[in-house]
């Protein structure tokens, strides 16, 4: 478990929590190495505020500057984007 930063806790726009008080103070994190051991990965990316991250990670090749770009190397990874998150592609 690790403490969530204030900016992470304030990401309420995804609809998971109705108030700031409902947002957990801590979360479990997984390493990229562990995630890549999964048989399949389904990544959903909602909202336009994620557009730059999507543009940094999906087109082009893997770069340590954008760790999520490693998903391109997984045999069974699917990324589902909405119009907002795909707007810079």
C-alpha positions in Angstrom: 0.0 0.0 0.0 1.1 3.5 -0.6 -0.4 6.9 0.0 -2.1 8.6 -2.9 -1.0 12.1 -3.8 -3.4 15.0 -3.5 -3.7 15.4 -7.4 -4.4 11.7 -7.7 -7.1 11.9 -5.1 -8.7 14.8 -6.8 -9.4 12.9 -10.0 -13.1 12.6 -9.4 -14.1 13.2 -13.0 -14.2 9.5 -13.8 -17.3 9.0 -11.7 -16.0 6.4 -9.3 -16.5 8.6 -6.2 -19.2 11.3 -5.5 -17.2 13.2 -2.9 -13.6 13.8 -2.0 -14.1 12.0 1.3 -15.0 8.8 -0.5 -11.7 8.6 -2.3 -9.2 6.2 -0.6 -6.1 7.6 1.0 -4.0 4.6 0.0 -3.9 2.2 -2.9 -2.1 -1.0 -3.9 0.3 -0.6 -6.8 1.7 -3.1 -9.2 5.0 -3.0 -11.0 5.1 -2.9 -14.8 6.9 -6.2 -14.7 4.1 -7.8 -12.8 1.4 -6.2 -15.0 3.2 -7.5 -18.1 3.0 -11.1 -16.7 -0.8 -10.9 -17.1 -2.4 -13.2 -19.7 -4.5 -10.3 -21.0 -4.7 -6.6 -20.3 -7.7 -4.4 -20.8 -7.0 -0.7 -20.5 -9.8 1.8 -20.5 -9.0 5.4 -20.9 -11.8 7.9 -20.4 -11.9 11.6 -20.8 -10.1 14.3 -22.7 -7.7 15.1 -19.9 -6.0 11.7 -20.6 -5.4 12.6 -24.3 -1.8 13.7 -23.9 -0.9 10.5 -22.0 -2.5 8.4 -24.7 -0.7 10.3 -27.4 2.6 9.8 -25.5 2.1 6.1 -25.0 0.3 4.5 -28.0 1.8 5.8 -31.2 5.5 5.2 -31.8 7.7 2.8 -29.8 8.2 2.0 -26.2 10.1 4.6 -24.2 10.9 4.6 -20.4 9.8 8.3 -20.4 6.2 6.9 -20.9 6.0 3.6 -19.0 2.5 2.7 -20.2 3.9 2.5 -23.8 5.2 -0.9 -22.8 1.7 -2.2 -23.3 2.5 -2.2 -27.0 4.8 -5.1 -26.4 2.1 -7.3 -24.7 0.6 -10.1 -26.9 -2.9 -9.6 -25.6 -3.4 -5.9 -24.6 -6.4 -3.9 -25.6 -6.9 -0.2 -25.0 -10.4 1.3 -25.2 -10.5 5.0 -25.7 -13.4 7.4 -25.9 -13.4 10.4 -28.3 -11.8 12.7 -25.7 -8.9 10.4 -24.8 -8.2 9.6 -28.5 -8.5 13.3 -29.6 -4.7 13.8 -30.1 -4.1 10.6 -32.1 
